[in-house]
Amino acid sequence: MVKNDTIIFGNHNWRVLDIKNGRALIITGDIIELQWYHREFTDITWADCQLRNYLNKVFYNTFNPDEKAKIIAVTNINSDNQWFKTKGGSDTLDHIFLLGLEDVCEYFGDSKENLFVKGKQKWLIDDENNQERQAKFKGKNHWWRLRSPGYYGRTSASVNSNGNVYVRGNGVYGTPKDGGGIRPALWLKTD
């Protein structure tokens, strides 16, 4: 297994984002479903949202016992939004999670400078890494959610269908009407 490989794990194809210390960070190659971040339009963080609960219970239980034994529970640091200072909430222990803003800017090209220095960017990062971040749902480019907060507590950051990192984010519930694409990520034992 090497970085950017595609592997099959469980019922999905996964892209290898990183390998270190006998483990690999993987994310589904495409969007696997559409889901809301939460069940109501309210201030919410990753630690308390419905989507985190779904991924770590319902989605996690789609793996068989041997596959579950290979998934590593990790502590995710849920940073505040770098541009808008929206609170990221408590750190979480997750088996399955969504990438954060820092992750998507690190693993899909190198857009870290554009995340940490807002400059003239108003709502999103539009750079040479857009194509790298695009994902499909049912054969068409579609936007996908990140676990980081957006402009305020009722939004979560995302990646739009053009591959722009939408730091401002989309509503946690209600708008846009499809809920948003889900690309689960996890750390997998490699030995």
Order of alpha helices (4+ residues) and beta strands (2+ residues): beta-beta-beta-beta-alpha-alpha-beta-beta-beta-alpha-alpha-alpha-beta-beta-beta-beta-beta-beta-beta
